[in-house]
Amino acid sequence: MTGAGFVVLPDTAAADEARAVAPWAAPRVLSHASGRPWLVGRWSPGELRVATAGPVQVAVAGVCPVTAPRLSELTARIRTLSDVDALAAALPGACHVVASVGGQIRVQGSLTGLRRVFHTRLNGVDIAADRADVLAAMTGAGVDAEALAVRVACGGLIPSPLADQPLWSGISALAPDHCLIWDRERARELRWWRPPAPEQPLAAGAEAVAEALSSALHDRAPAEGRLSSDLSGGMDSTSLCFLAARNTPDLLTFRWGEAESGNDDATFAARSIGALEQAEHLIVPPAELPPLFADSDVLMDTEEPYPFLRTAARTRYTARLLAARGARRHLAGHGGDELFTPFPGYLHPLLRRHPLTALRHVRGYAALKRWPVLHTLASLLRPGDEASWWRAQAERLTDPPLRKRRPSLGWGLWPLRAPSWATGAATDAAREALRQTADRSQPLSPDLGQHQSLVALRTSAPWYRLLARPFAEAGVQLDSPFFDDRVIEAVLAVRADAHAGPWRYKPLLADAMRGIVPDSVLGRATKGEFSEEAGTGLRRNLPAILDLFTDSALAAHGLLDPGTLRTQLLSPQPDNAMGIALEPLIGCELWLRAATRPTPAWRFDDAPTPAP
């Protein structure tokens, strides 16, 4: 696994002891004004930038297209730690911000969790890092059995905040809208950001989104090497290509060829390729791609289970191919679905404000997606609260799956159901974790639609954070501009009902990109489909998957019934549900094996023996 990462240390004498067990043999070190270590770790040149103004130092890590003079200007305005709010709110991109103000320390990640912060206590001092496994290496932390049980019993689609819990004992995750502030050796969490009021109409919102995306892509090219971008044919990646091409017309576009005749991605991608005349276009035929579920026994990450096992071999292949073509930063449209396709919870506030409009939306969805009208209206009249939603998931965890075509109108995104192979011990532990989540849950927004959007972003962004690791191994920085903080704010400020509904596909993005992206692409109402290819890949690699679970670490920990799993895998599969459920399970199995080896699987430059 890539050894990049950093640890944040307070400006105290005790922090020197923590520095001694940092898991890198020859780390980079940035110091406080006192000379004590501040940031310790490994990062690529240009990945971390520092500005200094008297006793104030600010470090920015990640994708943050801000000039050095602008960063220095923002740093010069800081007098206290609370002044970092204004700096963070002005920075483009998605990045970590670490500030040292006269010996006081503050650290925070990005608003979605694409850049995360973890913290723990070591030898009497609180320390933080951008990776949970770095802190586990420093403290000798073991596996958090309850957190692992939740992953097995609830599957991979666990919404935030339950999904945010690290799998290492004693390691805590910082909420994306919070910062961590040190008072000497002790650190405390403080909320610093709240979402904007969702009040803008579609026209004004599209203008703001266009400005935010244009600013984000204004200078996205890497300092060295080429800029590449996905060009799947969908609206998300295509928008990024055309925005990036305005400043980098010779960018490299990339796409996987389609193996399924019903997938019309190629048709729409061809229209864009014709308009991007100066770009180089790389299309890999299906026969040259590794099959889905290939190399399903290869460990992809040591921090937590890797979520994209079916495409893991293709991801590694893609990253190496792009690197060989000279790409050093690769744009991807991840996050576009979560941002520009509002979840059905927006109907709750719409029903209160404009009941006739809400009814028209429900009838439209009933015609398009076959929603049951009476059930939907009954659910809209009983929204409940977030705590009751989590408790309901605990009580119904082992119930049969809900009928299809039922919209997600609660405070979560989808109902949680335990797979048949989860043991009673796993489901019991998961139920307790769900009840504890209910006891401490707080809505991310009083507007249920905006709350669902934030939950979706916070749930998916950490997945793409892990997806970036295989690209980094090949020397390519995976960049997802739709997760940029300023882009997120621009979209959240728009009324969800203004860009939702069954009549248009992603109207907010389409209107924002009008005049930049060809109208033929903006008018697309379909989405690429890969279920047949996934089923073929699963059948082809089924013997290796069965062998993987023959001597299962999850079964040894009492979380998995391997007999039930084998029966399910060998049964006829009517749809792609098995493949979807299997990915996170394989990830958990591989991760647990690595985490419980006598010799740790992580590679942080010959990590030292963990501190007692």
C-alpha positions in Angstrom: 0.0 0.0 0.0 1.2 3.5 -0.6 3.1 5.0 2.3 1.8 8.6 1.8 0.3 10.3 4.8 1.0 12.6 7.7 0.6 12.9 11.5 -0.2 16.1 13.3 1.5 16.8 16.6 0.8 19.5 19.2 3.5 22.0 20.2 4.4 20.2 23.5 7.4 18.3 24.7 5.4 15.1 25.0 4.8 15.1 21.3 8.5 14.3 20.7 7.8 10.8 22.0 5.0 10.4 19.5 7.3 11.5 16.7 9.6 8.7 17.6 7.1 6.0 16.7 5.8 7.6 13.5 5.7 4.6 11.0 8.2 5.9 8.4 11.9 5.2 8.5 12.8 8.5 7.0 9.8 10.9 7.2 9.5 14.5 6.2 9.2 16.8 9.2 7.7 20.3 9.4 8.3 22.1 12.7 6.4 24.5 14.9 7.9 27.9 15.4 9.3 26.4 18.7 11.3 23.9 16.7 9.2 20.9 17.9 7.7 18.6 15.3 4.4 19.6 13.8 3.8 17.5 10.7 5.5 14.2 10.2 5.0 11.9 7.3 5.5 11.3 3.6 4.1 13.3 0.8 4.9 14.0 -2.8 6.5 17.3 -3.8 3.7 19.9 -4.3 1.1 17.8 -2.5 1.6 19.8 0.7 2.1 23.6 0.7 2.9 25.8 3.6 2.4 29.5 4.2 3.9 31.5 7.1 3.0 34.9 8.6 4.8 35.6 11.8 3.8 33.0 14.4 1.2 31.6 12.1 1.8 28.6 9.8 -0.8 27.0 7.6 -0.3 23.7 5.7 -2.7 22.7 2.9 -2.6 19.1 1.7 -4.4 17.6 -1.2 -5.9 19.1 -4.4 -6.2 22.8 -3.7 -5.7 25.0 -6.8 -4.8 28.2 -4.9 -1.7 30.3 -5.8 1.1 30.7 -3.3 0.4 34.5 -3.0 -3.3 33.9 -2.3 -2.5 31.3 0.4 0.0 33.7 2.0 -2.6 36.5 1.8 -5.2 34.3 3.6 -2.7 33.2 6.2 -1.7 36.8 7.0 -5.3 37.5 8.1 -5.2 34.8 10.9 -4.8 36.0 14.5 -6.6 33.2 16.3 -7.7 29.7 15.5 -11.2 30.8 14.8 -9.9 32.9 12.0 -9.0 29.7 10.1 -12.8 29.4 9.4 -12.5 32.2 6.8 -9.4 30.7 5.2 -11.0 27.3 4.9 -14.1 28.8 3.4 -12.1 30.6 0.8 -9.9 27.7 -0.4 -10.9 25.9 -3.6 -10.6 22.1 -4.0 -10.9 19.4 -1.4 -8.0 19.5 1.1 -6.7 19.2 4.6 -6.0 22.4 6.5 -3.5 22.3 9.4 -2.8 25.6 11.2 -0.4 26.4 14.0 -1.1 29.8 15.6 1.3 30.7 18.3 1.6 27.1 19.3 -2.1 26.4 19.2 -3.1 23.7 16.6 -6.1 23.1 14.4 -6.7 20.4 11.7 -9.6 19.6 9.5 -10.5 17.7 6.4 -12.8 18.4 3.5 -16.6 18.8 3.8 -17.5 15.4 2.3 -14.9 13.2 3.9 -12.8 12.8 0.7 -10.1 14.1 3.0 -10.5 12.6 6.4 -9.0 13.2 9.9 -8.5 10.6 12.6 -7.3 11.0 16.1 -6.2 9.0 19.2 -4.2 9.3 22.4 -0.6 8.1 22.6 1.5 8.3 25.7 -0.6 11.1 27.3 -0.9 13.3 24.2 -3.6 13.5 21.5 -2.4 13.1 17.9 -4.1 13.2 14.6 -3.5 11.8 11.1 -5.0 11.5 7.7 -5.1 7.7 7.9 -6.4 5.5 10.6 -3.9 2.7 9.9 -1.0 5.2 10.5 -2.4 5.8 14.0 -3.0 2.0 14.5 0.7 1.4 13.6 1.8 3.9 16.1 -0.4 2.7 19.0 -0.5 -1.0 18.2 -4.3 -0.8 18.0 -6.2 -4.0 17.3 -9.4 -4.7 15.4 -12.6 -3.1 16.6 -14.8 -6.2 16.6 -18.1 -4.3 16.7 -17.2 -2.0 13.8 -16.2 -5.1 11.8 -19.5 -6.8 12.7 -21.4 -3.8 11.4 -19.6 -4.1 8.0 -20.5 -7.8 7.7 -24.1 -7.6 9.0 -25.1 -4.3 7.2 -23.2 -4.8 4.0 -21.2 -2.2 2.2 -23.9 0.4 1.8 -23.8 1.6 5.4 -24.7 5.3 5.5 -22.7 7.9 7.4 -22.2 8.4 10.4 -22.2 4.7 11.2 -19.9 4.0 8.3 -17.4 6.6 9.5 -16.3 4.4 12.5 -12.7 3.2 11.9 -12.1 -0.5 12.2 -9.2 0.0 14.6 -9.8 0.1 18.4 -9.2 3.4 20.1 -9.1 5.4 16.8 -11.8 8.1 16.3 -12.9 9.8 13.1 -13.5 13.5 12.9 -16.8 14.5 11.3 -16.3 16.4 8.0 -17.9 19.6 9.3 -15.8 19.6 12.5 -12.2 20.7 13.2 -9.9 19.4 15.9 -8.3 21.9 18.2 -5.6 21.3 20.8 -5.4 22.8 24.3 -1.9 21.6 25.0 -1.9 17.8 25.0 -5.7 17.5 24.8 -7.7 17.9 21.6 -11.4 18.7 21.3 -13.8 18.6 18.3 -15.6 21.7 17.3 -18.2 22.2 14.5 -17.1 24.9 12.2 -19.3 24.5 9.1 -23.0 24.3 8.4 -24.7 23.9 5.0 -26.2 26.9 3.2 -29.9 27.3 3.2 -31.4 25.6 0.2 -33.3 28.6 -1.2 -32.0 29.3 -4.7 -34.2 28.6 -7.8 -32.8 26.5 -10.7 -31.6 29.4 -12.9 -29.7 31.2 -10.2 -28.4 27.9 -8.9 -27.2 26.8 -12.3 -25.2 30.1 -12.7 -23.5 29.6 -9.3 -22.7 25.9 -10.0 -21.3 26.9 -13.4 -19.0 29.5 -11.7 -17.9 27.1 -9.0 -17.1 24.3 -11.5 -15.3 26.7 -13.9 -13.2 28.0 -11.0 -12.4 24.5 -9.9 -11.3 23.4 -13.3 -9.5 26.7 -14.2 -6.0 25.4 -13.5 -6.3 21.7 -12.6 -3.3 20.5 -14.6 -0.5 19.0 -12.6 2.8 20.8 -12.1 4.5 18.0 -14.1 3.2 15.5 -16.5 -0.2 15.4 -18.3 -3.8 15.9 -17.2 -6.1 13.1 -18.1 -9.8 12.7 -17.6 -12.5 10.0 -17.8 -14.8 10.4 -20.8 -17.4 7.7 -20.2 -20.1 9.4 -22.2 -22.1 10.4 -19.1 -22.9 14.0 -18.2 -20.6 14.1 -15.2 -17.3 13.1 -16.7 -18.0 14.8 -20.0 -18.6 18.1 -18.2 -15.2 17.8 -16.5 -13.5 17.1 -19.8 -14.9 20.2 -21.5 -14.2 22.4 -18.5 -10.6 21.2 -18.3 -10.1 21.5 -22.0 -10.6 25.2 -21.9 -7.2 25.6 -20.2 -5.7 22.2 -21.1 -6.9 21.5 -24.7 -4.3 18.7 -25.2 -5.6 16.6 -22.2 -5.8 12.9 -22.4 -9.3 11.4 -22.2 -9.9 7.8 -21.2 -12.7 5.3 -21.2 -13.4 1.6 -20.9 -15.0 0.0 -23.9 -18.5 -1.5 -23.4 -19.1 -5.2 -23.5 -22.9 -4.9 -23.5 -24.8 -4.0 -26.6 -27.5 -2.2 -24.5 -25.0 0.3 -23.1 -25.1 3.5 -25.1 -22.1 5.3 -23.4 -20.1 4.9 -26.6 -22.6 6.8 -28.7 -22.5 9.9 -26.4 -18.8 9.7 -25.8 -18.2 9.8 -29.6 -20.1 13.0 -29.9 -17.8 14.6 -27.3 -14.7 13.2 -28.8 -15.6 14.9 -32.1 -15.8 18.3 -30.3 -12.5 17.9 -28.3 -10.3 18.1 -31.3 -7.0 18.8 -29.6 -7.3 16.1 -27.0 -5.8 12.6 -27.2 -8.5 9.9 -26.8 -7.7 6.5 -25.3 -10.3 3.8 -25.5 -9.5 0.3 -24.1 -11.5 -2.4 -25.9 -13.3 -4.8 -23.5 -11.2 -7.8 -24.6 -8.1 -6.0 -23.3 -9.5 -5.2 -19.9 -9.2 -7.6 -16.9 -12.6 -9.3 -16.3 -14.8 -8.1 -13.4 -14.0 -9.8 -10.1 -10.5 -10.8 -11.4 -7.8 -11.0 -8.7 -10.4 -11.0 -6.0 -7.9 -12.3 -3.4 -5.5 -9.3 -3.8 -5.4 -6.9 -0.8 -6.1 -3.4 -2.0 -5.9 -1.3 1.2 -4.7 -1.7 4.8 -6.8 1.1 6.4 -10.2 -0.4 5.8 -12.0 -2.8 3.4 -11.7 -1.7 -0.2 -15.2 -1.1 -1.6 -14.7 -1.7 -5.4 -13.5 -5.3 -5.5 -15.2 -6.1 -8.8 -13.2 -3.5 -10.7 -10.0 -3.7 -8.6 -7.9 -5.4 -11.4 -9.2 -2.9 -14.0 -8.4 0.0 -11.7 -4.8 -1.1 -11.3 -4.6 -1.7 -15.1 -6.0 1.8 -15.8 -3.7 3.6 -13.4 -0.6 1.9 -14.9 -1.8 2.6 -18.4 -2.4 6.3 -17.7 0.9 6.6 -16.0 2.6 5.1 -19.0 1.0 7.8 -21.2 2.5 10.5 -18.9 -0.6 11.3 -16.9 0.1 12.6 -13.4 -3.4 13.8 -12.4 -6.6 12.1 -13.5 -10.1 13.7 -13.4 -13.1 11.5 -12.5 -16.8 12.3 -12.3 -17.3 10.6 -9.0 -19.9 12.5 -6.8 -21.9 13.7 -9.7 -24.8 11.3 -9.1 -25.0 12.2 -5.4 -24.9 15.9 -6.1 -27.2 16.3 -9.1 -29.8 13.5 -8.4 -31.6 14.6 -5.2 -32.9 11.7 -3.0 -36.7 11.4 -2.6 -36.6 13.0 0.9 -36.9 16.4 -0.7 -40.6 15.6 -1.1 -41.2 16.0 2.6 -40.5 19.8 2.8 -42.1 20.2 -0.6 -45.3 18.6 0.6 -45.5 21.1 3.5 -44.8 24.2 1.3 -46.4 23.2 -2.0 -48.6 20.1 -1.6 -50.0 20.2 -5.1 -46.5 20.3 -6.6 -45.4 17.5 -4.4 -48.4 15.4 -5.5 -47.5 16.1 -9.1 -43.9 14.9 -8.5 -45.2 11.7 -6.8 -47.5 10.9 -9.7 -44.7 11.5 -12.1 -42.4 9.0 -10.2 -45.3 6.6 -10.1 -45.5 6.6 -13.8 -41.7 6.5 -14.4 -40.5 4.3 -11.6 -43.8 2.6 -10.6 -43.8 4.0 -7.1 -47.0 2.9 -5.2 -48.8 6.2 -4.8 -50.7 5.4 -1.6 -47.7 3.9 0.2 -45.6 6.9 -0.9 -48.1 9.5 0.3 -48.5 7.7 3.7 -44.8 7.7 4.2 -44.6 11.4 3.3 -47.1 12.2 6.0 -45.0 10.4 8.6 -41.4 11.5 8.2 -40.4 10.7 11.8 -36.9 11.8 12.9 -33.4 10.6 12.4 -33.2 8.7 15.7 -36.3 6.7 14.9 -35.0 5.8 11.5 -31.8 4.3 13.0 -33.8 2.4 15.6 -36.1 1.0 12.9 -33.0 -0.3 11.1 -31.9 -2.1 14.2 -35.3 -3.7 14.8 -35.7 -4.8 11.1 -32.1 -5.8 10.4 -33.0 -9.4 9.8 -36.4 -8.8 8.2 -36.9 -9.9 4.6 -35.8 -7.3 2.0 -38.4 -4.6 1.2 -40.3 -4.7 -2.0 -38.7 -3.1 -4.9 -39.8 0.3 -6.2 -40.3 1.7 -2.7 -38.7 5.2 -2.5 -36.2 6.1 0.3 -38.3 8.7 2.2 -36.7 8.4 5.6 -33.7 10.0 7.2 -31.4 7.4 5.7 -30.7 6.5 2.1 -31.9 2.9 1.9 -33.1 0.2 4.4 -30.4 -1.9 6.0 -30.9 -5.7 5.8 -28.4 -8.3 7.0 -27.3 -10.9 4.3 -28.2 -14.5 5.0 -24.5 -15.4 5.7 -24.1 -13.0 8.6 -24.1 -14.9 11.9 -26.3 -14.1 14.9 -23.3 -12.7 16.7 -22.7 -10.3 13.8 -26.3 -9.1 13.7 -26.5 -8.7 17.4 -23.4 -6.5 17.5 -24.7 -4.5 14.5 -28.1 -4.0 16.2 -26.4 -2.5 19.2 -24.3 -0.2 17.1 -27.4 0.9 15.2 -29.1 1.8 18.5 -26.1 3.7 19.7 -26.1 5.6 16.5 -29.7 6.5 17.1 -28.9 7.8 20.6 -26.3 10.2 19.3 -27.6 11.1 15.8 -28.0 14.7 14.8 -29.6 15.8 11.5 -27.0 17.3 9.1 -29.7 19.8 8.0 -33.2 20.5 9.1 -34.3 20.1 5.5 -34.7 16.4 5.0 -33.8 16.6 1.3 -30.5 18.4 2.0 -29.8 16.0 4.9 -30.1 13.0 2.5 -27.8 14.7 0.0 -25.2 15.3 2.7 -25.5 11.7 4.0 -25.0 10.5 0.4 -21.9 12.6 -0.1 -20.4 11.6 3.2 -21.1 8.0 2.6 -19.6 7.8 -0.9 -16.6 10.3 -0.6 -14.6 7.9 1.6 -15.0 5.2 -1.0 -13.4 7.3 -3.6 -10.7 8.3 -1.1 -9.7 4.6 -1.1 -10.1 4.4 -4.9 -7.3 7.0 -5.1 -4.8 4.7 -3.5 -4.2 2.3 -6.5 -3.8 5.4 -8.7 -1.3 6.8 -6.3 0.7 3.5 -6.3 1.1 4.1 -10.1 2.1 7.7 -9.6 -1.2 9.3 -10.7 -3.3 11.5 -8.5 -7.0 10.7 -8.8 -9.0 14.0 -8.7 -12.8 14.2 -8.2 -13.8 17.9 -8.6 -17.4 17.3 -7.8 -16.4 16.7 -4.2 -14.7 20.1 -4.0 -16.0 22.1 -1.0 -17.1 25.2 -3.0 -18.9 23.0 -5.6 -20.7 21.2 -2.8 -21.8 24.5 -1.3 -23.1 25.8 -4.6 -25.3 22.8 -5.2 -26.6 22.6 -1.6 -27.7 26.2 -1.9 -30.3 25.2 -4.6 -33.7 24.0 -3.6 -33.8 20.3 -4.1 -37.2 20.3 -5.6 -36.0 22.9 -8.2 -33.6 20.3 -9.7 -35.4 17.1 -8.9 -38.3 15.3 -10.4 -39.1 12.6 -13.0 -39.1 14.9 -16.1 -35.4 15.8 -16.6 -32.1 14.1 -15.9 -29.7 16.2 -13.8 -31.2 19.5 -14.8 -29.0 21.6 -12.5 -25.8 20.2 -14.1 -27.3 20.4 -17.6 -28.2 24.1 -17.2 -24.9 24.9 -15.6 -23.0 23.4 -18.5 -25.1 24.9 -21.3 -22.8 26.4 -23.9 -19.8 24.4 -22.6 -20.9 20.8 -23.2 -22.6 19.8 -26.4 -26.4 19.9 -26.1 -26.6 16.3 -27.4 -24.9 15.1 -24.2 -26.8 17.4 -21.9 -30.0 16.0 -23.2 -29.1 12.5 -22.3 -31.6 10.7 -20.1 -30.0 7.2 -19.9 -27.1 5.7 -17.9 -24.6 3.1 -18.8 -25.5 -0.4 -17.6 -22.9 -3.1 -16.7 -24.9 -5.8 -14.9 -24.5 -8.5 -17.6 -20.7 -8.0 -17.6 -20.6 -8.1 -13.8 -22.5 -11.4 -13.8 -20.2 -12.9 -16.4 -17.1 -11.8 -14.3 -18.6 -13.3 -11.1 -19.2 -16.6 -12.8 -15.8 -16.7 -14.3 -14.0 -16.0 -11.0 -16.4 -17.9 -8.7 -13.9 -20.8 -8.0 -11.3 -18.3 -6.7 -13.9 -16.6 -4.6 -15.1 -19.9 -3.1 -11.5 -20.8 -2.4 -11.0 -17.5 -0.6 -13.7 -18.3 1.9 -12.7 -21.9 2.5 -10.6 -20.9 5.4 -12.3 -17.6 6.3 -10.9 -15.2 8.9 -14.4 -13.7 9.3 -15.8 -17.2 10.0 -13.0 -17.7 12.6 -14.2 -14.5 14.3 -17.8 -15.8 14.4 -19.1 -13.2 11.9 -19.7 -15.3 8.8 -21.5 -18.6 8.1 -19.3 -20.0 5.2 -21.8 -22.8 4.4 -24.7 -20.3 3.8 -22.4 -18.1 1.7 -21.3 -21.1 -0.4 -24.9 -22.1 -1.0 -25.8 -18.6 -2.0 -22.9 -18.3 -4.4 -23.7 -21.6 -6.1 -27.4 -20.8 -6.5 -28.8 -19.3 -9.7 -28.5 -15.5 -9.6 -31.6 -13.7 -11.0 -30.0 -10.3 -10.9 -26.8 -8.4 -9.8 -27.7 -8.3 -6.1 -25.2 -11.1 -5.2 -22.3 -9.3 -6.8 -23.2 -6.0 -5.1 -23.4 -7.7 -1.7 -20.2 -9.8 -2.3 -17.9 -6.8 -2.9 -17.8 -5.5 0.7 -17.7 -9.0 2.1 -14.5 -9.8 0.1 -13.1 -6.5 1.2 -13.7 -7.3 4.9 -12.2 -10.8 4.5 -9.0 -9.6 2.9 -8.7 -6.6 5.3 -9.1 -8.8 8.4 -6.5 -11.3 7.3 -4.0 -8.5 6.8 -4.9 -6.8 10.0 -4.5 -9.9 12.2 -1.2 -11.2 10.7 1.7 -11.5 13.1 3.6 -9.1 10.8 1.5 -6.1 9.8 0.6 -5.9 6.1 1.0 -2.1 5.8 4.1 -0.7 4.2 5.1 2.5 5.8 8.9 2.3 5.2 9.7 -0.4 7.7 7.3 0.7 10.5 8.9 0.6 13.9 7.6 -1.6 16.7 4.3 0.0 18.0 4.5 1.9 21.2 3.1 0.1 24.3 
